[in-house]
Amino acid sequence: MGKILQQHFAELGYDVVVLSRSPKTKSATGIRHMHWDASSIGPWAKELESAKAVINLAGRSVDCRYTAKNKALILNSRVNATRVLGDAIAACTTPPETWINLSSATVYRHAEDRPQDEFTGELGTDFSPGIVKAWEKEFFCHTLKGVRQVAVRSAIVLSNQGGAWPMYVGITKAGLGGAHGSGNQFVSWIHEEDVKHFFNWIIDTPTVEGIIDLASPNPLPQRAFMEQIRQHTKPIFHINAPVWMLTIGAFFMGTETELILKSRQVIPTKALQLGYIFKHAHIGGAMTQLFTEQLSK
């Protein structure tokens, strides 16, 4: 998501400043990098003065084993970065107009029975939802006069630039593109084009504030999601992976089965009510665009 948004806003003519623990020495046109440790105020804080928007995506990847150490890193990296940004914004003479903090659609419970949204969704009670709730609590405890705050509960981003999408394509080509577990768990997703336009829409739409879901309005069962990928990749064969097989595979890959077995049936009710029009609302068109892009490179 970071790469997607950097490129997008630079192309629109914004002066994009990227805060990173490992900043690049060479920056692309319109993009500057600055060092921060995501836990203490430093020289980077002056960049917040008069900014059009601050977008916080900081947080340790959840694609790992949920050991006690990794759980602490996942939590603290999100909460600490949000806390120090809130403190830095509060100290600004001319604070940014908008502060957007990334959140996650995994905050909702495992839901195969009905959709979840900002108004009627039921929050989960296990590890991952707990992380999101703590993250959002820290974000909204900073009451900043004149600063509009928006927490974006994002679904899985489909992009050729990285993330989950290349992994899904790779395992399908390898013959593992069948149902994972029951295959009935829902996949909530968002195409990279909508990531760009959604964040841009938030910045340009003053009525958007508080919590909002970023997900296509059409989640689908995992077995149907994988079938769509197979239609494009045309593997010679595919097998279904029962839970026991996924558990063994996740162990050796250093990840958790929750990432593919949890049912995320998220609907962006608030965005639709406020007038956002999705570029890719249906999985068929979204995947066609992604595979066409791959072939053109």
Buried (B, 14 or more C-beta within 10 A) or exposed (E): BBEBBBBBBBEEEBEBBBBBEEBEEEBEEBBBBBEBEBBEEBEBBEBBBEBEBBBBBBBBEBEBEBEEEBBEBBBBBBBBBBBBBBEBBEEBEEBBBBBBBBBBBBBBBBBEEEBBBBEEBEEBEEBBBBBBBBBBEBBBEBEBEEBBBBBBBBBBBBBBEEBBBBBBBEBBBEEBBBBBBBBEBBBBBBBBBBBBBBBBBBBEBEEBEEBBBBBBBBBBBBBBBBBBBBEBBEBEEBEBBEEEBBEEBBEEEEBBBBBBBBBBBBBBBBBBEBEBEBBBBBBEEBBBBBBEEEEEE
